[in-house]
Amino acid sequence: MSTPIDIREEGGVRTLHFGSEWVQGAMRIRKPNALELAYTREMMAGLLLRDADSWPLHALVIGLGAASLVKFLYHHCPRVRIQVVEIEPRVVAAARQFFRLPDEDARLAIHIGDGAEYVLDTQRRFDCILVDGYDRNARAGALDTLPFYQATRTLLNEQGLMAANLFGRSRGFRASLERILTAFDDRAVAFPSCDSGNVVAFGAAGEPIAVPVAELRERAQALKDRTGMDLLPTVTRLEQAGHLPGGRLIL
């Protein structure tokens, strides 16, 4: 990456930029472990779909950014082991210096490399894969291809969920979702677009998911009480968009 990495602050929020106006990550300085951006909160909606007491145990995060997802997992899911794959070492350095990325330890490992190559080469299995990798023009490249999504699915275990941020692909959004649907044998769903224009898509492997809306709300309230993260508006948006047929989220 030859473009500059910019750190900005406004209104108590520090943001990461790759030489453009696109926000690549954000942290509220008084709440460094909270998920400031709405789409990052929705990428953690797997906590509503699986048993949050035991899920996730093994997470793969592709694209570090400001380390928001990593910090949330690290601090609020104490049993999880996190593998990060980030292609640009200067992003890792910036996350450490400006966004309070925890030091590597038994629970957190960081690999400098290409995320698409990593999923093709690794033999490890995960129950949570979070894909949020972009260049300065908000392009995902190889991280938005059918072979990548197919390889991602092969890494998921019986509790496996993949969440992908489809931001920056507005014109190709349907094509992106079709690739995910193909890779996951139609076990995929795209959440309604956030105010920012981000769309989060989930693909599921292993045990089927069928959670009634009332239970989704109960889980969202329990998650809010435990972590401060509020996914109740997400449940409402899913219901309003007709994504809960028969009053259940099926995946």
C-alpha positions, 0 to 999 in steps of 0.5 A: 500500500503506497497511500498514506494512512491518516488518523483524524479526530472529531467529536471524541471519535478517532478515525482511520483513513487510507489516504481518502475520505472513506472511514476504514475504522473508528473508535470513540476515545472514551469507549475504546472497546465499543463498536462505534460504527453501526455496520461493525455492530451488525457484523457481531450479530452472530451472537444472536444466532448462536449460543453466546455463552459458548460462541465463538471459540475460534474467530478469524478476522480478515482486515484489521482496520482500527481493530474494532471487531478484534477488541470487541471479541477480545474483551467481551468473548473471553473464551475466544481465540482470534486469528487476524489476517491483515495485508498491510503491516502499517495498519497493524502499527497504526492500530497499536499506536492509535486504536489500542489493539491488544498485544499478541498473546495466547488468545490473539495472533496477527498474520501479515498476509493476503486474506484470500491466500490465507483461507486457501492455505490454512487447515484451521477451522473456525466458528466465526469468520469476519471479512472486512478488507478494503483498499483506499477506494473501498474495493475488496478485490479477491475478498469478493469472489466465489472461490474466496467465499467457497474457501471460507465456507470450508473453514467453518465448523458445525457452529460456523458463521461468516459475516462480510461487510459489503460496503463500497459495492453498491452497484455490485451488491446483488452480485456479491450476495449471489456469490455468497448464496452460491458458496453457502448453498443458499444459507445466506442473508443480507441485512438491510443497509445501514444508514452509512450504506454498509450491507452486512451479509451472513453465510451459515454452515453446520447446524441450522438456525431458526430463531423466533423474533421474540427470542432474537429480542431477548438475546439482543437485550441480554447482549446489550446488558452484558456488553453495551452493544445494542442490536435491538434496532437491527432486529426491528429493521430485519422484521420491517424488511420482511427478513423474518418469514413466519416470525423467525430468522432462518439460516 
